[in-house]
Amino acid sequence: MPTVKTFTPANTPTPIGPYNHVAKVGQFITIGGTAGVNPATGQLAGADVYSQTRQILQSFRVMLEAAGSDLAHVVHINVFLLHMSDFEEMNRAYVEVMGDHRPARTVIGVNELPKPGVLLTMNLTAVTLE
């Protein structure tokens, strides 16, 4: 029977609730809702969606490496965006970090997010490098 391993790697934001960021079973990896928090300071990476998006994707990079994967092995990303007017700036940062890899993606407009000042959160599904 497969075992589910859950963990939050060093150099990633501390979860704000009773959960770990990463769950891995076999070759499948799920990363839960992540905000644009700089893990070194515990503060938002910036007050704008561009900075927060870049930080989320950098945190994803670290989490995926700890789980034996990378951004090129992302299958799907959900984006929970507080203001749809930030869609283009989110996309600008997304393309800069993700490069030519275009996994499936869903963008959902939300009314509220749990941490003050957060403009978006993202979660993802990926597979390992093997």
C-alpha positions in Angstrom: 0.0 0.0 0.0 1.4 3.4 -0.9 2.5 5.7 1.9 1.7 9.4 1.9 4.6 11.5 3.1 3.9 15.1 4.2 6.5 17.8 5.0 7.4 21.4 4.8 10.9 21.9 3.5 13.3 24.4 5.1 13.6 27.7 3.2 9.9 27.8 2.5 7.1 29.8 4.2 5.8 28.4 7.5 2.2 27.1 7.1 -0.4 29.4 8.8 -2.5 26.4 9.9 -2.3 22.7 10.8 -0.9 21.4 7.6 2.3 20.7 5.6 2.9 22.3 2.2 3.9 19.1 0.4 2.2 15.7 0.2 3.9 13.0 -1.9 2.7 9.5 -2.7 4.6 7.5 -5.2 5.5 9.7 -8.1 2.7 12.2 -7.4 3.3 15.5 -5.5 0.7 18.0 -4.3 1.6 21.3 -2.9 -1.1 23.1 -0.9 -2.1 26.7 -1.0 1.0 28.9 -0.8 1.2 32.7 -0.5 3.9 35.0 -1.6 5.7 35.1 1.8 9.5 35.5 1.9 10.6 32.6 4.1 13.6 34.5 5.4 11.6 37.3 6.8 8.1 35.8 7.2 6.8 38.9 5.5 5.1 39.3 2.1 7.6 39.5 -0.8 5.9 42.7 -1.8 2.6 44.6 -1.8 2.0 43.8 -5.5 0.8 40.6 -7.3 3.9 40.5 -9.4 6.3 40.1 -6.4 4.0 37.8 -4.6 3.6 35.5 -7.7 7.4 35.3 -8.2 7.8 34.4 -4.5 5.2 31.7 -4.7 6.8 30.1 -7.7 10.3 30.3 -6.1 8.8 28.6 -3.0 7.3 26.0 -5.3 10.8 25.4 -6.9 12.3 24.7 -3.4 9.4 22.5 -2.4 9.5 20.5 -5.6 13.3 20.0 -5.4 12.8 18.7 -1.8 10.2 16.2 -3.2 12.4 15.0 -6.1 10.9 17.2 -8.9 11.1 20.6 -10.5 8.9 23.2 -12.2 9.1 21.4 -15.5 7.2 18.5 -14.0 4.2 20.5 -12.8 1.0 19.0 -14.2 -1.5 21.6 -13.0 -1.6 24.9 -11.0 -4.6 26.5 -9.4 -4.4 30.3 -8.9 -6.7 31.9 -6.4 -6.7 35.6 -7.3 -8.1 38.3 -5.0 -8.5 40.9 -7.9 -9.0 39.8 -11.5 -7.5 43.1 -12.5 -4.2 41.7 -11.4 -4.5 38.8 -14.0 -1.9 40.3 -16.4 0.7 41.1 -13.8 0.3 37.6 -12.3 0.8 36.2 -15.8 3.9 38.3 -16.4 5.6 36.9 -13.4 4.3 33.4 -14.1 5.8 33.4 -17.6 9.1 34.8 -16.4 9.5 32.0 -13.9 7.8 29.1 -15.7 9.5 29.8 -19.1 8.1 27.6 -21.9 6.5 25.0 -19.6 2.7 25.5 -19.8 1.0 23.1 -17.4 -2.8 23.1 -17.1 -3.9 26.0 -15.0 -7.1 27.3 -13.4 -7.5 30.9 -12.2 -10.3 31.4 -9.7 -11.4 34.8 -8.4 -11.8 34.8 -4.6 -13.5 37.2 -2.2 -11.0 36.9 0.6 -7.7 35.1 1.6 -6.6 34.2 5.1 -3.4 36.3 5.5 -3.7 40.1 5.4 -2.2 41.7 2.3 -2.1 38.5 0.3 -3.3 39.1 -3.3 -3.2 35.5 -4.4 -2.4 31.9 -3.4 -1.5 29.0 -5.6 -1.4 25.2 -5.3 -0.2 22.6 -7.7 0.1 19.0 -8.7 3.4 17.6 -10.1 5.2 14.3 -10.7 8.7 13.3 -9.7 11.6 13.3 -12.1 11.6 9.5 -12.3 
